[in-house]
């Protein structure tokens, strides 16, 4: 059994074969040089948890982590991610169990329509990796690049605080 998941057939002259590790699994797919990473993830690799929002890098719905860094996948070309380690929202849960951040967002009502949720979750993971005990101001500042039109951010801030508390007690 292969440890690489292949997508697509043979590339045409204007396409490239891309290899990257997504959520711990080596993946291979085909993309034109101008294809955006968000489109590659969603359409080539069929990982639809990453959302397309503003398509200008402003709303944060397309947030993924590339080599540990938070990026907007709607303003990054897929070819730029060749060989990279990428984490999408699908990689947060393990064996069907929500991770601490996901559980906190559910318990503290940090999500409503769910459109911003994938980006919020990945940004929160990065925030807590950098700062395990952020203040409310630090949370709001860090997540300011992720737009939510439903919650007013109160539930989101409470969710991040709850996740930080749970992680510190583990």
C-alpha positions in Angstrom: 0.0 0.0 0.0 1.4 3.4 -1.0 1.9 6.1 1.6 1.2 8.8 -1.1 -2.2 9.6 -2.3 -2.2 10.5 -6.0 -4.8 12.8 -7.5 -5.2 13.4 -11.2 -3.8 11.8 -14.3 -1.0 13.0 -16.4 -0.1 16.7 -16.5 -0.4 18.7 -19.7 2.5 20.9 -20.8 1.1 23.9 -18.8 0.6 21.9 -15.6 2.9 20.7 -12.8 2.9 17.7 -10.5 3.0 18.9 -6.9 4.0 16.9 -3.9 3.3 18.0 -0.4 2.3 16.5 3.0 -1.2 17.5 4.1 -2.3 16.6 7.6 0.5 14.1 7.8 -0.3 12.3 4.6 1.9 12.7 1.5 -0.2 13.9 -1.4 0.4 14.4 -5.0 -1.7 16.4 -7.5 -1.7 18.4 -10.7 -1.9 22.2 -10.9 -1.3 24.9 -13.4 1.2 27.4 -12.1 -1.5 30.1 -11.5 -3.7 27.8 -9.4 -4.2 29.1 -5.9 -3.5 26.8 -3.0 -7.1 27.0 -1.7 -8.3 25.7 -5.1 -5.7 23.0 -5.1 -6.7 21.9 -1.6 -10.4 22.0 -2.3 -10.7 20.8 -5.9 -7.6 18.7 -6.6 -7.3 17.1 -3.1 -11.0 17.2 -2.2 -10.3 18.7 1.3 -13.3 21.1 1.4 -12.9 22.2 5.0 -10.8 25.1 3.9 -13.3 27.8 2.8 -13.1 30.4 0.1 -14.3 33.8 1.3 -13.1 37.1 0.0 -10.4 35.8 -2.3 -8.2 38.7 -1.3 -6.5 37.4 1.9 -8.7 39.7 4.1 -11.3 37.4 5.7 -9.2 34.5 6.9 -11.7 31.8 5.9 -9.0 30.1 3.7 -6.5 30.0 6.6 -4.2 26.9 6.6 -0.8 26.4 8.1 2.2 25.9 5.8 5.3 24.7 7.5 3.8 25.8 10.8 3.0 29.3 9.6 -0.5 30.7 9.3 -1.1 31.6 5.6 -4.1 32.7 3.5 -4.4 30.0 0.9 -6.4 32.3 -1.4 -3.3 34.5 -2.1 -0.7 31.7 -2.3 -0.1 29.7 -5.4 -0.2 25.9 -5.1 3.3 25.6 -6.7 4.7 27.7 -3.8 3.7 24.9 -1.5 5.7 22.2 -3.3 7.3 20.0 -0.7 5.6 21.8 2.2 4.0 20.5 5.3 0.4 21.8 5.3 -2.3 21.5 8.0 -5.9 22.1 7.2 -8.9 21.9 9.5 -9.4 18.3 8.6 -6.1 17.5 10.4 -7.2 18.8 13.8 -9.4 15.9 14.9 -7.6 12.6 15.6 -9.4 9.3 15.2 -12.8 11.1 14.9 -12.2 12.9 18.2 -12.3 16.7 18.3 -9.1 18.2 19.7 -9.1 20.6 22.6 -9.6 23.8 20.5 -12.4 22.3 18.6 -14.1 21.1 21.8 -13.7 24.5 23.3 -15.3 26.3 20.3 -18.2 23.9 20.5 -18.7 24.2 24.3 -18.3 28.0 24.4 -20.4 28.8 21.3 -17.4 30.1 19.3 -19.1 29.2 16.1 -22.4 29.8 14.5 -22.7 29.5 10.8 -19.3 27.8 10.6 -18.0 29.7 7.6 -15.1 31.3 9.5 -14.6 28.3 11.8 -11.8 26.5 9.9 -9.7 29.6 9.8 -10.4 30.5 13.4 -9.4 27.1 14.6 -6.1 27.0 12.8 -5.3 30.6 13.8 -6.1 29.6 17.4 -3.8 26.6 17.2 -1.0 28.8 16.1 -1.8 31.5 18.8 -1.7 28.9 21.6 1.5 27.3 20.2 3.1 30.8 20.4 1.5 32.0 23.6 -0.1 29.3 25.8 -1.8 31.8 28.1 -2.9 34.8 26.0 -4.8 37.8 27.4 -8.1 38.8 25.9 -6.4 41.7 24.1 -3.8 39.3 22.7 -6.5 36.9 21.5 -8.5 39.7 19.8 -5.3 41.1 18.2 -4.1 37.7 16.9 -7.5 36.7 15.5 -8.1 40.2 14.0 -7.3 38.8 10.6 -10.1 36.4 10.7 -13.6 37.9 10.1 -16.7 36.5 11.7 -20.1 38.0 10.8 -22.1 36.0 13.3 -20.7 35.8 16.8 -19.4 39.3 17.7 -16.2 37.5 18.8 -17.3 37.1 22.5 -17.8 33.3 22.1 -14.7 33.0 20.1 -12.6 34.7 22.7 -14.2 32.6 25.4 -13.4 29.5 23.3 -9.7 30.4 23.0 -9.5 31.1 26.7 -11.1 27.8 27.5 -8.8 25.9 25.2 -5.8 27.6 26.8 -7.0 26.7 30.2 -7.6 23.1 29.2 -4.2 22.7 27.7 -2.5 24.2 30.8 -4.2 21.6 32.9 -3.3 18.7 30.7 
